[in-house]
Amino acid sequence: MTPEIVSAIISGFGHVAPEMVLGLAACIAFLGGTFRADRNLWAAFSLLALAGAGLAMWLVRTGAADSEAAARAAWFAGPVVADSFAQLIRVIALLGGAALVLSSWKEIPDRQAAEYQGCLLIILAGVGLTGAANDLVTLFLALELISIPTYVLLYLPRHDNPAQEAAMKYFLLSVFSSALVLLGFSFLYGLAGTTNLPALADALGVTGAGRISGVAIAALVLVIAGLGFRITAVPFHFYAPDVYQGTATAGAALLAFVPKVAGFAALLRLLSLVPHVVSFHDAAAGKDVTIPLDNGASLLGLQVSTLLWIIAAATMTLGNVLALLQDNLKRLLAYSSVAHAGYMLVALAAAPYLRIKQEALFGGVESLLFYLAGYGAMTIGAFAVLSYLDSPERPVTNVDDLAGLAKSHPGIALLMLVFLFSLIGIPLTAGFAGKFFIFLGAVSVYINAQDTAQFINASEPQGWVQQGQLFLVLALVGMLNSAIGAWYYLRIAAVMYLRTPLKPLDAKRNWPGLAALSACALVTLGLGIYGLPFVRFTQQAVPQSTVASPIENVAQK
């Protein structure tokens, strides 16, 4: 084992400093909860721990390696990496976690507050570790670090029969999905002989014809099925409505956001859609040098991209159509979560095609990351409204329970309207900007099909054009689904502003909840009105590849 490899393995501990801070804080919360049961104390402690993790991320951010050999060793030997993509996932997780802490501040009972906040910190540590994972073993352990505390967290706030049923359903189905992921990983390891993700992409990656072996396809199908449970993609979504309805609002908000971040981060890492770019210090030149290690290898071949195309279309359509039939707010938002997973899968399916000439305004991976951040703000905000209004004396469970909200709580109704408009995709909101980037990317595959076929010297350009037409159809399906989704979102808005309540909601002040609502609304509007800084952030997190895409001949038989 060379000194560079040993150094890369040891440096991995520094790369996970934010996760170590969160893990230590979780241990303190678990232990301290036996001495002091106070939800205000432990919620404030969680915010402090999240701030500490953010500070650790800033202080230990890695610069250039000492040499090119050390930089390559970090990629091909280290279990974790501290690249810009990992930092972006951490930022999304930490900010989303802070919003979840604030929105659940008053909902969690004092007796369970310490355990709840400890579980939440461990889950967020798992999300950060998923974004930084550079090895199949590390990736699987990170995903389990998210799953196991989630089982406990779903049961803590409530102990009634629906809560028990929700926790048990999620536990059983999560174990099944983990088994599928592990089985797929075992196939990939058997084929490549390595668990390192860049090395695995080099060994099994798409070459020439844009196709991979049948066994590798079977392995990826298993992995996509297992991760499809986390992102609530059809047909792995069926648990979501029952679990969301049965658990507390805080738990439903977490399930709607955190597993999606982890699931898509795992897919992007595994499919090698984040180019491998390393930096090292050139002593002779006296400057830092950045070089691409990406050779165009990716595990997202034509067959896998087509599978994602099918899943995206089915997920969008089924999620929106079934949401039309719902009256329970949590079930409605559960199917809304399914539909938005479909929108994000559009970006993932188009990602390899948009890497070829980089002529699209916005690549598929960048669109996915942008939408993921905006989706987190508007979805957590919508659940935070329900958590803010709900009380044992006056529960808010159905759409009719929001009747007359504009009269009793005009400010809260306005914030809810912002979140609903963003979920629809109304201009000047994050939802509109995200959908615009995603659908524009899918249309760009169609517009540039002929030119791209000539650029890569495809033997049958017509095959490429036909593939582009499929993505044009997918973009049209997405736009149609956005129009369908507008119906049930506007139904909620109409109830809030045009109906008179039979029993008005009580006026109350929940300052942490108001802070969460305000922060989510600012992010939702900020990304919609002035999202350019975050756009640049995502582009830095996913540096452009300097080589052509491996998809060189879509007409290959």
Secondary structure, DSSP 4 states (H G I P E B T S, - for coil): --HHHHHHHHHHHHHTHHHHHHHHHHHHHHHHTTT---HHHHHHHHHHHHHHHHHHHHHT----BSSHHHHHHHHHT-SB---HHHHHHHHHHHHHHHHHHHHTTTTS-HHHHHHHHHHHHHHHHHHHHHHHB-BHHHHHHHHHHHHHHHHHHHHSS--SHHHHHHHHHHHHHHHHHHHHHHHHHHHHHHHHS--BHHHHHHHH--BTTTB--HHHHHHHHHHHHHHHHHHT-TTS-TTHHHHHHHS-HHHHHHHHHHHHHHHHHHHHHHTT-S--EEEEEETTTTEEEEEE---S--S--HHHHHHHHHHHHHHHHHHHHHHTT--BHHHHHHHHHHHHHHHHHHHHHHHHHHTSS--SSS-HHHHHHHHHHHHHHHHHHHHHHHHHH--SSS---BGGGGTTHHHH-HHHHHHHHHHHHHHHT-TTSHHHHHHHHHHHHHHHHHHTHHHHHHHTT-S-HHHHHHHHHHHHHHHHHHHHHHHHHHHHHHHHHHHHHH---SSPPPP---HHHHHHHHHHHHHHHHHHHS-HHHHHHHHHHSPPPSS--S---TT--
